Amino acid sequence: MQVSFKKAETVQTAPLAELAPGECGIIASLDLPEELAQRLMELGFLPGHAVERSASAPGGDPVIFCVDGSQVALRGDLCRRIRFTR
């Protein structure tokens, strides 16, 4: 299931994995299986919502994001399938 937030103009997106610690972005799309996309949307990962990268484990995976007032840890493979805009 691919869920996206489309605007009238063309917007460049990047994988969520590219957010630097402390950097914020706006979720643009989730290119994930339906069940996983639904679960992440329930946690606040909705297209058009702000997300901030907070920290990561010492090895870099998982990564912790602040979204909708909560902190959520995501594995790197998921971070590469969620796109954001600045």
PDB file of N, CA, C and O in Angstrom:
ATOM      1  N   MET A   1       0.854  -1.171   0.000  1.00  0.00           N
ATOM      2  CA  MET A   1       0.000   0.000   0.000  1.00  0.00           C
ATOM      3  C   MET A   1       0.890   1.221   0.000  1.00  0.00           C
ATOM      4  O   MET A   1       1.816   1.329   0.804  1.00  0.00           O
ATOM      5  N   GLN A   2       0.610   2.127  -0.892  1.00  0.00           N
ATOM      6  CA  GLN A   2       1.358   3.371  -0.907  1.00  0.00           C
ATOM      7  C   GLN A   2       0.394   4.488  -0.582  1.00  0.00           C
ATOM      8  O   GLN A   2      -0.602   4.696  -1.275  1.00  0.00           O
ATOM      9  N   VAL A   3       0.705   5.205   0.483  1.00  0.00           N
ATOM     10  CA  VAL A   3      -0.105   6.329   0.915  1.00  0.00           C
ATOM     11  C   VAL A   3       0.742   7.570   0.746  1.00  0.00           C
ATOM     12  O   VAL A   3       1.888   7.604   1.195  1.00  0.00           O
ATOM     13  N   SER A   4       0.194   8.594   0.102  1.00  0.00           N
ATOM     14  CA  SER A   4       0.987   9.807  -0.092  1.00  0.00           C
ATOM     15  C   SER A   4       0.132  11.044   0.078  1.00  0.00           C
ATOM     16  O   SER A   4      -1.095  11.010  -0.006  1.00  0.00           O
ATOM     17  N   PHE A   5       0.826  12.124   0.316  1.00  0.00           N
ATOM     18  CA  PHE A   5       0.230  13.444   0.476  1.00  0.00           C
ATOM     19  C   PHE A   5       0.678  14.242  -0.727  1.00  0.00           C
ATOM     20  O   PHE A   5       1.860  14.564  -0.847  1.00  0.00           O
ATOM     21  N   LYS A   6      -0.244  14.568  -1.623  1.00  0.00           N
ATOM     22  CA  LYS A   6       0.134  15.230  -2.861  1.00  0.00           C
ATOM     23  C   LYS A   6      -0.273  16.692  -2.819  1.00  0.00           C
ATOM     24  O   LYS A   6      -1.373  17.036  -2.388  1.00  0.00           O
ATOM     25  N   LYS A   7       0.637  17.548  -3.277  1.00  0.00           N
ATOM     26  CA  LYS A   7       0.382  18.975  -3.387  1.00  0.00           C
ATOM     27  C   LYS A   7       0.308  19.323  -4.863  1.00  0.00           C
ATOM     28  O   LYS A   7       0.666  18.516  -5.721  1.00  0.00           O
ATOM     29  N   ALA A   8      -0.155  20.525  -5.150  1.00  0.00           N
ATOM     30  CA  ALA A   8      -0.297  20.951  -6.535  1.00  0.00           C
ATOM     31  C   ALA A   8       1.067  21.019  -7.231  1.00  0.00           C
ATOM     32  O   ALA A   8       1.180  20.650  -8.400  1.00  0.00           O
ATOM     33  N   GLU A   9       2.102  21.486  -6.524  1.00  0.00           N
ATOM     34  CA  GLU A   9       3.420  21.582  -7.131  1.00  0.00           C
ATOM     35  C   GLU A   9       4.211  20.304  -6.856  1.00  0.00           C
ATOM     36  O   GLU A   9       3.900  19.548  -5.936  1.00  0.00           O
ATOM     37  N   THR A  10       5.230  20.084  -7.667  1.00  0.00           N
ATOM     38  CA  THR A  10       6.079  18.916  -7.481  1.00  0.00           C
ATOM     39  C   THR A  10       7.025  19.187  -6.316  1.00  0.00           C
ATOM     40  O   THR A  10       7.672  20.233  -6.262  1.00  0.00           O
ATOM     41  N   VAL A  11       7.101  18.241  -5.385  1.00  0.00           N
ATOM     42  CA  VAL A  11       7.925  18.399  -4.191  1.00  0.00           C
ATOM     43  C   VAL A  11       8.969  17.293  -4.166  1.00  0.00           C
ATOM     44  O   VAL A  11       8.652  16.131  -4.418  1.00  0.00           O
ATOM     45  N   GLN A  12      10.210  17.649  -3.864  1.00  0.00           N
ATOM     46  CA  GLN A  12      11.260  16.641  -3.745  1.00  0.00           C
ATOM     47  C   GLN A  12      11.148  15.973  -2.390  1.00  0.00           C
ATOM     48  O   GLN A  12      10.952  16.635  -1.371  1.00  0.00           O
ATOM     49  N   THR A  13      11.275  14.658  -2.388  1.00  0.00           N
ATOM     50  CA  THR A  13      11.210  13.902  -1.146  1.00  0.00           C
ATOM     51  C   THR A  13      12.507  13.126  -0.953  1.00  0.00           C
ATOM     52  O   THR A  13      13.279  12.922  -1.890  1.00  0.00           O
ATOM     53  N   ALA A  14      12.720  12.703   0.280  1.00  0.00           N
ATOM     54  CA  ALA A  14      13.894  11.894   0.621  1.00  0.00           C
ATOM     55  C   ALA A  14      13.449  10.838   1.617  1.00  0.00           C
ATOM     56  O   ALA A  14      12.425  11.007   2.280  1.00  0.00           O
ATOM     57  N   PRO A  15      14.203   9.747   1.734  1.00  0.00           N
ATOM     58  CA  PRO A  15      13.862   8.723   2.725  1.00  0.00           C
ATOM     59  C   PRO A  15      14.032   9.285   4.138  1.00  0.00           C
ATOM     60  O   PRO A  15      14.926  10.092   4.393  1.00  0.00           O
ATOM     61  N   LEU A  16      13.174   8.855   5.038  1.00  0.00           N
ATOM     62  CA  LEU A  16      13.213   9.294   6.427  1.00  0.00           C
ATOM     63  C   LEU A  16      14.572   9.004   7.059  1.00  0.00           C
ATOM     64  O   LEU A  16      14.984   9.702   7.985  1.00  0.00           O
ATOM     65  N   ALA A  17      15.264   7.991   6.572  1.00  0.00           N
ATOM     66  CA  ALA A  17      16.585   7.640   7.086  1.00  0.00           C
ATOM     67  C   ALA A  17      17.595   8.773   6.912  1.00  0.00           C
ATOM     68  O   ALA A  17      18.617   8.792   7.599  1.00  0.00           O
ATOM     69  N   GLU A  18      17.330   9.718   6.005  1.00  0.00           N
ATOM     70  CA  GLU A  18      18.254  10.819   5.749  1.00  0.00           C
ATOM     71  C   GLU A  18      18.082  12.000   6.693  1.00  0.00           C
ATOM     72  O   GLU A  18      18.882  12.934   6.650  1.00  0.00           O
ATOM     73  N   LEU A  19      17.060  11.986   7.543  1.00  0.00           N
ATOM     74  CA  LEU A  19      16.911  13.068   8.518  1.00  0.00           C
ATOM     75  C   LEU A  19      18.080  13.010   9.495  1.00  0.00           C
ATOM     76  O   LEU A  19      18.429  11.937   9.987  1.00  0.00           O
ATOM     77  N   ALA A  20      18.679  14.150   9.772  1.00  0.00           N
ATOM     78  CA  ALA A  20      19.768  14.221  10.749  1.00  0.00           C
ATOM     79  C   ALA A  20      19.165  14.338  12.151  1.00  0.00           C
ATOM     80  O   ALA A  20      18.034  14.803  12.291  1.00  0.00           O
ATOM     81  N   PRO A  21      19.897  13.925  13.192  1.00  0.00           N
ATOM     82  CA  PRO A  21      19.378  14.073  14.560  1.00  0.00           C
ATOM     83  C   PRO A  21      18.976  15.523  14.843  1.00  0.00           C
ATOM     84  O   PRO A  21      19.747  16.451  14.599  1.00  0.00           O
ATOM     85  N   GLY A  22      17.772  15.699  15.357  1.00  0.00           N
ATOM     86  CA  GLY A  22      17.234  17.029  15.650  1.00  0.00           C
ATOM     87  C   GLY A  22      16.545  17.699  14.481  1.00  0.00           C
ATOM     88  O   GLY A  22      15.906  18.735  14.662  1.00  0.00           O
ATOM     89  N   GLU A  23      16.653  17.141  13.292  1.00  0.00           N
ATOM     90  CA  GLU A  23      16.041  17.717  12.096  1.00  0.00           C
ATOM     91  C   GLU A  23      14.580  17.277  11.987  1.00  0.00           C
ATOM     92  O   GLU A  23      14.225  16.155  12.351  1.00  0.00           O
ATOM     93  N   CYS A  24      13.745  18.180  11.481  1.00  0.00           N
ATOM     94  CA  CYS A  24      12.314  17.890  11.296  1.00  0.00           C
ATOM     95  C   CYS A  24      11.984  17.802   9.812  1.00  0.00           C
ATOM     96  O   CYS A  24      12.670  18.383   8.971  1.00  0.00           O
ATOM     97  N   GLY A  25      10.936  17.076   9.510  1.00  0.00           N
ATOM     98  CA  GLY A  25      10.434  16.967   8.153  1.00  0.00           C
ATOM     99  C   GLY A  25       8.947  16.700   8.182  1.00  0.00           C
ATOM    100  O   GLY A  25       8.367  16.464   9.242  1.00  0.00           O
ATOM    101  N   ILE A  26       8.336  16.736   7.020  1.00  0.00           N
ATOM    102  CA  ILE A  26       6.909  16.459   6.863  1.00  0.00           C
ATOM    103  C   ILE A  26       6.786  15.146   6.094  1.00  0.00           C
ATOM    104  O   ILE A  26       7.358  14.997   5.015  1.00  0.00           O
ATOM    105  N   ILE A  27       6.048  14.210   6.646  1.00  0.00           N
ATOM    106  CA  ILE A  27       5.885  12.912   5.993  1.00  0.00           C
ATOM    107  C   ILE A  27       5.157  13.112   4.675  1.00  0.00           C
ATOM    108  O   ILE A  27       4.101  13.742   4.623  1.00  0.00           O
ATOM    109  N   ALA A  28       5.741  12.564   3.603  1.00  0.00           N
ATOM    110  CA  ALA A  28       5.153  12.694   2.270  1.00  0.00           C
ATOM    111  C   ALA A  28       4.458  11.414   1.832  1.00  0.00           C
ATOM    112  O   ALA A  28       3.380  11.468   1.242  1.00  0.00           O
ATOM    113  N   SER A  29       5.070  10.244   2.117  1.00  0.00           N
ATOM    114  CA  SER A  29       4.456   8.992   1.676  1.00  0.00           C
ATOM    115  C   SER A  29       5.007   7.815   2.470  1.00  0.00           C
ATOM    116  O   SER A  29       6.095   7.876   3.043  1.00  0.00           O
ATOM    117  N   LEU A  30       4.219   6.743   2.483  1.00  0.00           N
ATOM    118  CA  LEU A  30       4.613   5.470   3.088  1.00  0.00           C
ATOM    119  C   LEU A  30       4.455   4.411   2.011  1.00  0.00           C
ATOM    120  O   LEU A  30       3.344   4.160   1.545  1.00  0.00           O
ATOM    121  N   ASP A  31       5.547   3.794   1.615  1.00  0.00           N
ATOM    122  CA  ASP A  31       5.511   2.743   0.603  1.00  0.00           C
ATOM    123  C   ASP A  31       5.754   1.414   1.313  1.00  0.00           C
ATOM    124  O   ASP A  31       6.850   0.857   1.262  1.00  0.00           O
ATOM    125  N   LEU A  32       4.704   0.918   1.979  1.00  0.00           N
ATOM    126  CA  LEU A  32       4.801  -0.251   2.853  1.00  0.00           C
ATOM    127  C   LEU A  32       3.613  -1.174   2.632  1.00  0.00           C
ATOM    128  O   LEU A  32       2.597  -0.757   2.075  1.00  0.00           O
ATOM    129  N   PRO A  33       3.731  -2.429   3.066  1.00  0.00           N
ATOM    130  CA  PRO A  33       2.570  -3.318   3.027  1.00  0.00           C
ATOM    131  C   PRO A  33       1.419  -2.713   3.845  1.00  0.00           C
ATOM    132  O   PRO A  33       1.647  -1.991   4.816  1.00  0.00           O
ATOM    133  N   GLU A  34       0.195  -3.017   3.441  1.00  0.00           N
ATOM    134  CA  GLU A  34      -0.985  -2.381   4.029  1.00  0.00           C
ATOM    135  C   GLU A  34      -1.049  -2.474   5.556  1.00  0.00           C
ATOM    136  O   GLU A  34      -1.318  -1.473   6.219  1.00  0.00           O
ATOM    137  N   GLU A  35      -0.808  -3.647   6.115  1.00  0.00           N
ATOM    138  CA  GLU A  35      -0.895  -3.805   7.572  1.00  0.00           C
ATOM    139  C   GLU A  35       0.128  -2.934   8.293  1.00  0.00           C
ATOM    140  O   GLU A  35      -0.187  -2.307   9.305  1.00  0.00           O
ATOM    141  N   LEU A  36       1.342  -2.897   7.778  1.00  0.00           N
ATOM    142  CA  LEU A  36       2.401  -2.106   8.398  1.00  0.00           C
ATOM    143  C   LEU A  36       2.127  -0.612   8.241  1.00  0.00           C
ATOM    144  O   LEU A  36       2.315   0.155   9.185  1.00  0.00           O
ATOM    145  N   ALA A  37       1.685  -0.197   7.059  1.00  0.00           N
ATOM    146  CA  ALA A  37       1.346   1.210   6.842  1.00  0.00           C
ATOM    147  C   ALA A  37       0.226   1.628   7.776  1.00  0.00           C
ATOM    148  O   ALA A  37       0.275   2.717   8.348  1.00  0.00           O
ATOM    149  N   GLN A  38      -0.776   0.788   7.941  1.00  0.00           N
ATOM    150  CA  GLN A  38      -1.902   1.096   8.830  1.00  0.00           C
ATOM    151  C   GLN A  38      -1.423   1.271  10.270  1.00  0.00           C
ATOM    152  O   GLN A  38      -1.843   2.204  10.955  1.00  0.00           O
ATOM    153  N   ARG A  39      -0.546   0.378  10.728  1.00  0.00           N
ATOM    154  CA  ARG A  39      -0.033   0.455  12.100  1.00  0.00           C
ATOM    155  C   ARG A  39       0.775   1.734  12.319  1.00  0.00           C
ATOM    156  O   ARG A  39       0.630   2.390  13.350  1.00  0.00           O
ATOM    157  N   LEU A  40       1.619   2.087  11.359  1.00  0.00           N
ATOM    158  CA  LEU A  40       2.404   3.311  11.492  1.00  0.00           C
ATOM    159  C   LEU A  40       1.513   4.549  11.466  1.00  0.00           C
ATOM    160  O   LEU A  40       1.779   5.521  12.174  1.00  0.00           O
ATOM    161  N   MET A  41       0.466   4.518  10.660  1.00  0.00           N
ATOM    162  CA  MET A  41      -0.455   5.650  10.637  1.00  0.00           C
ATOM    163  C   MET A  41      -1.186   5.781  11.969  1.00  0.00           C
ATOM    164  O   MET A  41      -1.464   6.896  12.412  1.00  0.00           O
ATOM    165  N   GLU A  42      -1.498   4.660  12.611  1.00  0.00           N
ATOM    166  CA  GLU A  42      -2.107   4.704  13.937  1.00  0.00           C
ATOM    167  C   GLU A  42      -1.170   5.326  14.961  1.00  0.00           C
ATOM    168  O   GLU A  42      -1.622   5.922  15.938  1.00  0.00           O
ATOM    169  N   LEU A  43       0.140   5.190  14.741  1.00  0.00           N
ATOM    170  CA  LEU A  43       1.137   5.775  15.645  1.00  0.00           C
ATOM    171  C   LEU A  43       1.429   7.239  15.331  1.00  0.00           C
ATOM    172  O   LEU A  43       2.178   7.888  16.062  1.00  0.00           O
ATOM    173  N   GLY A  44       0.847   7.769  14.252  1.00  0.00           N
ATOM    174  CA  GLY A  44       1.031   9.177  13.917  1.00  0.00           C
ATOM    175  C   GLY A  44       1.822   9.442  12.658  1.00  0.00           C
ATOM    176  O   GLY A  44       1.994  10.603  12.286  1.00  0.00           O
ATOM    177  N   PHE A  45       2.311   8.415  11.985  1.00  0.00           N
ATOM    178  CA  PHE A  45       3.072   8.598  10.745  1.00  0.00           C
ATOM    179  C   PHE A  45       2.102   8.773   9.585  1.00  0.00           C
ATOM    180  O   PHE A  45       1.952   7.888   8.743  1.00  0.00           O
ATOM    181  N   LEU A  46       1.454   9.916   9.555  1.00  0.00           N
ATOM    182  CA  LEU A  46       0.466  10.227   8.520  1.00  0.00           C
ATOM    183  C   LEU A  46       1.051  11.235   7.535  1.00  0.00           C
ATOM    184  O   LEU A  46       1.729  12.177   7.946  1.00  0.00           O
ATOM    185  N   PRO A  47       0.797  11.051   6.249  1.00  0.00           N
ATOM    186  CA  PRO A  47       1.244  12.053   5.279  1.00  0.00           C
ATOM    187  C   PRO A  47       0.730  13.436   5.672  1.00  0.00           C
ATOM    188  O   PRO A  47      -0.448  13.617   5.979  1.00  0.00           O
ATOM    189  N   GLY A  48       1.647  14.409   5.654  1.00  0.00           N
ATOM    190  CA  GLY A  48       1.313  15.774   6.030  1.00  0.00           C
ATOM    191  C   GLY A  48       1.648  16.109   7.476  1.00  0.00           C
ATOM    192  O   GLY A  48       1.584  17.277   7.860  1.00  0.00           O
ATOM    193  N   HIS A  49       2.001  15.123   8.284  1.00  0.00           N
ATOM    194  CA  HIS A  49       2.343  15.355   9.688  1.00  0.00           C
ATOM    195  C   HIS A  49       3.849  15.521   9.861  1.00  0.00           C
ATOM    196  O   HIS A  49       4.644  14.948   9.116  1.00  0.00           O
ATOM    197  N   ALA A  50       4.221  16.318  10.861  1.00  0.00           N
ATOM    198  CA  ALA A  50       5.634  16.570  11.148  1.00  0.00           C
ATOM    199  C   ALA A  50       6.254  15.391  11.882  1.00  0.00           C
ATOM    200  O   ALA A  50       5.591  14.710  12.664  1.00  0.00           O
ATOM    201  N   VAL A  51       7.529  15.161  11.621  1.00  0.00           N
ATOM    202  CA  VAL A  51       8.298  14.118  12.290  1.00  0.00           C
ATOM    203  C   VAL A  51       9.688  14.692  12.573  1.00  0.00           C
ATOM    204  O   VAL A  51      10.234  15.439  11.761  1.00  0.00           O
ATOM    205  N   GLU A  52      10.253  14.340  13.725  1.00  0.00           N
ATOM    206  CA  GLU A  52      11.593  14.795  14.088  1.00  0.00           C
ATOM    207  C   GLU A  52      12.445  13.584  14.457  1.00  0.00           C
ATOM    208  O   GLU A  52      12.014  12.709  15.207  1.00  0.00           O
ATOM    209  N   ARG A  53      13.654  13.552  13.918  1.00  0.00           N
ATOM    210  CA  ARG A  53      14.573  12.470  14.296  1.00  0.00           C
ATOM    211  C   ARG A  53      15.188  12.842  15.643  1.00  0.00           C
ATOM    212  O   ARG A  53      15.728  13.935  15.813  1.00  0.00           O
ATOM    213  N   SER A  54      15.100  11.930  16.580  1.00  0.00           N
ATOM    214  CA  SER A  54      15.567  12.228  17.914  1.00  0.00           C
ATOM    215  C   SER A  54      16.917  11.591  18.196  1.00  0.00           C
ATOM    216  O   SER A  54      17.853  12.306  18.554  1.00  0.00           O
ATOM    217  N   ALA A  55      17.057  10.303  18.055  1.00  0.00           N
ATOM    218  CA  ALA A  55      18.302   9.602  18.382  1.00  0.00           C
ATOM    219  C   ALA A  55      18.334   8.279  17.642  1.00  0.00           C
ATOM    220  O   ALA A  55      17.414   7.940  16.897  1.00  0.00           O
ATOM    221  N   SER A  56      19.409   7.541  17.860  1.00  0.00           N
ATOM    222  CA  SER A  56      19.488   6.188  17.301  1.00  0.00           C
ATOM    223  C   SER A  56      20.330   5.327  18.226  1.00  0.00           C
ATOM    224  O   SER A  56      21.050   5.826  19.091  1.00  0.00           O
ATOM    225  N   ALA A  57      20.223   4.049  18.028  1.00  0.00           N
ATOM    226  CA  ALA A  57      21.027   3.105  18.803  1.00  0.00           C
ATOM    227  C   ALA A  57      22.499   3.298  18.421  1.00  0.00           C
ATOM    228  O   ALA A  57      22.790   3.873  17.372  1.00  0.00           O
ATOM    229  N   PRO A  58      23.425   2.828  19.255  1.00  0.00           N
ATOM    230  CA  PRO A  58      24.849   3.011  18.958  1.00  0.00           C
ATOM    231  C   PRO A  58      25.267   2.539  17.565  1.00  0.00           C
ATOM    232  O   PRO A  58      26.143   3.150  16.954  1.00  0.00           O
ATOM    233  N   GLY A  59      24.675   1.490  17.060  1.00  0.00           N
ATOM    234  CA  GLY A  59      25.000   1.010  15.719  1.00  0.00           C
ATOM    235  C   GLY A  59      24.258   1.743  14.620  1.00  0.00           C
ATOM    236  O   GLY A  59      24.497   1.492  13.439  1.00  0.00           O
ATOM    237  N   GLY A  60      23.367   2.638  14.988  1.00  0.00           N
ATOM    238  CA  GLY A  60      22.605   3.408  14.010  1.00  0.00           C
ATOM    239  C   GLY A  60      21.234   2.832  13.687  1.00  0.00           C
ATOM    240  O   GLY A  60      20.468   3.453  12.949  1.00  0.00           O
ATOM    241  N   ASP A  61      20.911   1.669  14.216  1.00  0.00           N
ATOM    242  CA  ASP A  61      19.632   1.033  13.910  1.00  0.00           C
ATOM    243  C   ASP A  61      19.116   0.345  15.171  1.00  0.00           C
ATOM    244  O   ASP A  61      19.842  -0.493  15.705  1.00  0.00           O
ATOM    245  N   PRO A  62      17.950   0.624  15.677  1.00  0.00           N
ATOM    246  CA  PRO A  62      16.874   1.444  15.123  1.00  0.00           C
ATOM    247  C   PRO A  62      17.093   2.938  15.374  1.00  0.00           C
ATOM    248  O   PRO A  62      17.994   3.351  16.104  1.00  0.00           O
ATOM    249  N   VAL A  63      16.228   3.723  14.736  1.00  0.00           N
ATOM    250  CA  VAL A  63      16.245   5.179  14.862  1.00  0.00           C
ATOM    251  C   VAL A  63      14.974   5.593  15.581  1.00  0.00           C
ATOM    252  O   VAL A  63      13.899   5.050  15.323  1.00  0.00           O
ATOM    253  N   ILE A  64      15.101   6.564  16.492  1.00  0.00           N
ATOM    254  CA  ILE A  64      13.947   7.043  17.257  1.00  0.00           C
ATOM    255  C   ILE A  64      13.453   8.344  16.637  1.00  0.00           C
ATOM    256  O   ILE A  64      14.230   9.267  16.393  1.00  0.00           O
ATOM    257  N   PHE A  65      12.143   8.400  16.387  1.00  0.00           N
ATOM    258  CA  PHE A  65      11.505   9.588  15.831  1.00  0.00           C
ATOM    259  C   PHE A  65      10.437  10.084  16.786  1.00  0.00           C
ATOM    260  O   PHE A  65       9.764   9.292  17.445  1.00  0.00           O
ATOM    261  N   CYS A  66      10.285  11.405  16.857  1.00  0.00           N
ATOM    262  CA  CYS A  66       9.198  12.019  17.620  1.00  0.00           C
ATOM    263  C   CYS A  66       8.109  12.384  16.614  1.00  0.00           C
ATOM    264  O   CYS A  66       8.342  13.131  15.664  1.00  0.00           O
ATOM    265  N   VAL A  67       6.928  11.844  16.842  1.00  0.00           N
ATOM    266  CA  VAL A  67       5.804  12.123  15.958  1.00  0.00           C
ATOM    267  C   VAL A  67       4.535  12.142  16.789  1.00  0.00           C
ATOM    268  O   VAL A  67       4.283  11.235  17.581  1.00  0.00           O
ATOM    269  N   ASP A  68       3.744  13.178  16.602  1.00  0.00           N
ATOM    270  CA  ASP A  68       2.450  13.292  17.272  1.00  0.00           C
ATOM    271  C   ASP A  68       2.566  13.145  18.797  1.00  0.00           C
ATOM    272  O   ASP A  68       1.700  12.548  19.436  1.00  0.00           O
ATOM    273  N   GLY A  69       3.647  13.694  19.373  1.00  0.00           N
ATOM    274  CA  GLY A  69       3.825  13.670  20.820  1.00  0.00           C
ATOM    275  C   GLY A  69       4.383  12.382  21.387  1.00  0.00           C
ATOM    276  O   GLY A  69       4.491  12.245  22.606  1.00  0.00           O
ATOM    277  N   SER A  70       4.738  11.440  20.540  1.00  0.00           N
ATOM    278  CA  SER A  70       5.277  10.153  20.995  1.00  0.00           C
ATOM    279  C   SER A  70       6.643   9.909  20.376  1.00  0.00           C
ATOM    280  O   SER A  70       6.983  10.489  19.345  1.00  0.00           O
ATOM    281  N   GLN A  71       7.420   9.047  21.015  1.00  0.00           N
ATOM    282  CA  GLN A  71       8.681   8.609  20.447  1.00  0.00           C
ATOM    283  C   GLN A  71       8.502   7.180  19.940  1.00  0.00           C
ATOM    284  O   GLN A  71       8.014   6.308  20.659  1.00  0.00           O
ATOM    285  N   VAL A  72       8.908   6.958  18.691  1.00  0.00           N
ATOM    286  CA  VAL A  72       8.738   5.656  18.056  1.00  0.00           C
ATOM    287  C   VAL A  72      10.072   5.247  17.441  1.00  0.00           C
ATOM    288  O   VAL A  72      10.695   6.027  16.720  1.00  0.00           O
ATOM    289  N   ALA A  73      10.507   4.029  17.726  1.00  0.00           N
ATOM    290  CA  ALA A  73      11.740   3.496  17.149  1.00  0.00           C
ATOM    291  C   ALA A  73      11.400   2.696  15.891  1.00  0.00           C
ATOM    292  O   ALA A  73      10.525   1.831  15.909  1.00  0.00           O
ATOM    293  N   LEU A  74      12.105   3.000  14.803  1.00  0.00           N
ATOM    294  CA  LEU A  74      11.892   2.299  13.537  1.00  0.00           C
ATOM    295  C   LEU A  74      13.208   1.715  13.041  1.00  0.00           C
ATOM    296  O   LEU A  74      14.263   2.335  13.174  1.00  0.00           O
ATOM    297  N   ARG A  75      13.137   0.534  12.476  1.00  0.00           N
ATOM    298  CA  ARG A  75      14.313  -0.086  11.863  1.00  0.00           C
ATOM    299  C   ARG A  75      14.680   0.673  10.581  1.00  0.00           C
ATOM    300  O   ARG A  75      13.852   1.350   9.971  1.00  0.00           O
ATOM    301  N   GLY A  76      15.930   0.534  10.209  1.00  0.00           N
ATOM    302  CA  GLY A  76      16.439   1.237   9.030  1.00  0.00           C
ATOM    303  C   GLY A  76      15.707   0.907   7.747  1.00  0.00           C
ATOM    304  O   GLY A  76      15.500   1.790   6.915  1.00  0.00           O
ATOM    305  N   ASP A  77      15.304  -0.362   7.562  1.00  0.00           N
ATOM    306  CA  ASP A  77      14.611  -0.730   6.325  1.00  0.00           C
ATOM    307  C   ASP A  77      13.268  -0.008   6.215  1.00  0.00           C
ATOM    308  O   ASP A  77      12.846   0.332   5.110  1.00  0.00           O
ATOM    309  N   LEU A  78      12.595   0.230   7.332  1.00  0.00           N
ATOM    310  CA  LEU A  78      11.341   0.985   7.297  1.00  0.00           C
ATOM    311  C   LEU A  78      11.607   2.460   7.001  1.00  0.00           C
ATOM    312  O   LEU A  78      10.875   3.094   6.241  1.00  0.00           O
ATOM    313  N   CYS A  79      12.662   2.995   7.609  1.00  0.00           N
ATOM    314  CA  CYS A  79      13.008   4.410   7.407  1.00  0.00           C
ATOM    315  C   CYS A  79      13.288   4.717   5.945  1.00  0.00           C
ATOM    316  O   CYS A  79      13.049   5.835   5.489  1.00  0.00           O
ATOM    317  N   ARG A  80      13.788   3.747   5.215  1.00  0.00           N
ATOM    318  CA  ARG A  80      14.074   3.971   3.799  1.00  0.00           C
ATOM    319  C   ARG A  80      12.820   3.918   2.932  1.00  0.00           C
ATOM    320  O   ARG A  80      12.863   4.330   1.773  1.00  0.00           O
ATOM    321  N   ARG A  81      11.710   3.421   3.464  1.00  0.00           N
ATOM    322  CA  ARG A  81      10.463   3.296   2.687  1.00  0.00           C
ATOM    323  C   ARG A  81       9.424   4.346   3.056  1.00  0.00           C
ATOM    324  O   ARG A  81       8.322   4.357   2.507  1.00  0.00           O
ATOM    325  N   ILE A  82       9.777   5.226   3.986  1.00  0.00           N
ATOM    326  CA  ILE A  82       8.924   6.359   4.346  1.00  0.00           C
ATOM    327  C   ILE A  82       9.631   7.606   3.846  1.00  0.00           C
ATOM    328  O   ILE A  82      10.799   7.829   4.165  1.00  0.00           O
ATOM    329  N   ARG A  83       8.936   8.420   3.066  1.00  0.00           N
ATOM    330  CA  ARG A  83       9.565   9.599   2.461  1.00  0.00           C
ATOM    331  C   ARG A  83       9.045  10.857   3.129  1.00  0.00           C
ATOM    332  O   ARG A  83       7.910  10.912   3.602  1.00  0.00           O
ATOM    333  N   PHE A  84       9.914  11.878   3.157  1.00  0.00           N
ATOM    334  CA  PHE A  84       9.559  13.153   3.783  1.00  0.00           C
ATOM    335  C   PHE A  84       9.985  14.308   2.899  1.00  0.00           C
ATOM    336  O   PHE A  84      10.768  14.146   1.964  1.00  0.00           O
ATOM    337  N   THR A  85       9.450  15.480   3.219  1.00  0.00           N
ATOM    338  CA  THR A  85       9.870  16.737   2.586  1.00  0.00           C
ATOM    339  C   THR A  85      10.378  17.646   3.689  1.00  0.00           C
ATOM    340  O   THR A  85      10.055  17.451   4.861  1.00  0.00           O
ATOM    341  N   ARG A  86      11.149  18.611   3.327  1.00  0.00           N
ATOM    342  CA  ARG A  86      11.697  19.555   4.306  1.00  0.00           C
ATOM    343  C   ARG A  86      10.769  20.729   4.487  1.00  0.00           C
ATOM    344  O   ARG A  86      11.059  21.631   5.272  1.00  0.00           O
TER     345      ARG A  86
END
